[in-house]
């Protein structure tokens, strides 16, 4: 499987100036290629290379950087056309789609640029790289990173690396082909994971990853954001962008930590991981006004994606199950009722009296549904259940509906 590893470059002032000039030159060339491609309606790599390669060489780019500029521009247009065809930019005639199709794609002066092994070489023992620039080949550009990142980079690096300039710092993002552990096709059981806001993740084992710290952090960031938006100056807008990136990094760090813990528990015990299918939850759930912004910006999908790719690397199976009524269903007697959950945090079955934290009960129900789903998936000739009779209780066939 493919992973990316980010390392920080530590260039001298002269090396940093050469890197900055290289990024500006390459992105300026990409802007020019984009304008010509848009004007002449030529968007393929082969067509642009035939049309503009010699001109790019005349502008001071070497052979491989010129090809990377062409490929970068062609890929940008291919992504745009894919978004148009799939309707991600709205219907035909919509303002958003018309705006995207009416002008050429532009590239920021310091946008990331790819380098392959002909333009960039790594000296892992010396912790340096040699990289092509418009001022010539820069040698002995130091880099640093976490020991685990450097180990992955040394063992599994393959393909291109992107040069990135962000917040005055230089980074190289390298692609690595990491070997996967064989998938555990016969898990002993399943760890159910219930995702939420007050508790970011609660497992069927009773482990609770609270979101109160992240909530406080996001509320504080919201207050700072409101103050900067009220100023409206250019410096305030720059700070807003930096704050937004910082907030995303913090949320991603929290999700990485949770996913790492859940996957490690599943791998150690030989179990799989069961998640609720939250596709379309924003359309199904009715919220009060003050809750809408929190739910819309909460990284539910990111946590699920982190768990999925870490589990794939560890050979742990991941299964998504229906999220309907998981926190209103009693896992002991099967009774489904909204009154089973008198408060957000508590569950008390109205029939058998089973009580406990609502999120833990939901995670247990996710585990139970995963067992059933996995049994049917791995049974070639699973018998079809007969239709329920008149005397069958509601608990045996809980209704389908939006998740709690």
Steps between C-alpha positions, in 0.01 A plus 500: 500500500608857436581739784653846505779602732573865569848615603615851576780657299758714682655705218751779535381851401664461157339159448160631612522786250579254220206276599263799511614618156450146364144478628411842360650416161328160473161634607531798268573258216200287604280811488619572146442139391152515653411815307618350170318173572177685579527723193576218254287237681790257530497324838684168456859444606605386155335796329649757737845342481496511121380860503697662783800285600759690296368835619528389862861396440564845352357656817782343704350171618691176466347197329343328800367817669342604170324164477386533862349843428307356205385198700398718794285722278342209312415325827337818634275523195419131514388542862289802405331316214433200726335726756285656227394163359411357842301810598723609787500856364123517459263451211550628149440874500560548874710798603768288668545272200497791255766681703724190504467442125531863388864561591831314503632332810754705693778388733622679810854636482606266783284199414652155548700357213597134431855368464596151382822306558673678214446838665522394864727248670503398866804434718335329796817443702603865478138626537539718192347529153631622166235691304476678164436875505506777243837601646646156449516184706484560875694242698503421871161653583434369851168348604357368825200303623375252757699175528197297388455721194865480406493120534195474273661738253823300485325164451197573283547822304383470138417750227475877517531746786332841533686813605274708728548848646259563789507770767861587420615138534612250237377142480540199275201264479617162371290208375569163663383152397449329836448125520165390641451232764286211365133561578356309794210324325385316814476761778421369847246777558441867429576825678200728454580872475237767559600844375353814653561858610509490880697175470700487179518120510366240741583132452308191601786423741404810699789720385383859475686767302341822621461801276473763771857618449453533127168680558665754728777551248252553214288743705810702581599500133146613410530802730839592355359451149208733573736771628720478190200498266369816667826680420495409132856616429742315272717396792189370680408291196851355486475408867160342437651267240782403734252436782284282276799286400608473862152388606488235226841367605390478863180311415696265272751431780218407739339271241835336422551423869153347538531294180842371600370382839191327356696321225771389745237346731336318209830368367619382841176310573444362148169685454353718227369856525134587445396858425162664453418598144451876540447572130242778468465553876478878458189457286336253739556666835306806613703734714448820688655811351789514746591137423514525121843658465651248744364196315585638155863568588565194716754258346286182506609385156866574569503275808340217301750546217794493743373181661445340157849564361680413824298180522583415139869536575465279810288234327192574715160468327267801517123474457234772483154423637166679507498781756122506550387493866831368636469712816126424547520120467552278803780252422358248750128479415494686167234755604513818291354819642596865520419494872785252546726803479363752751806727470785538254745312720279232658323185379234313698294224335127541571444122481790315663659786695848479345679829568830654401668782305312562176814514284626169641163337433513631141849354451381161631212508252746581221697189599186284493403625155853439373485137614175449309621683188831309493321167539277572201789629289701184560207256458464412128146365530356700786136416558249779448306572817123454470281810526407587859167371623229698668615398843865593448614774733633831388828423675581221255476733202601850598382766258738666261557869533755767574772436751465648843 
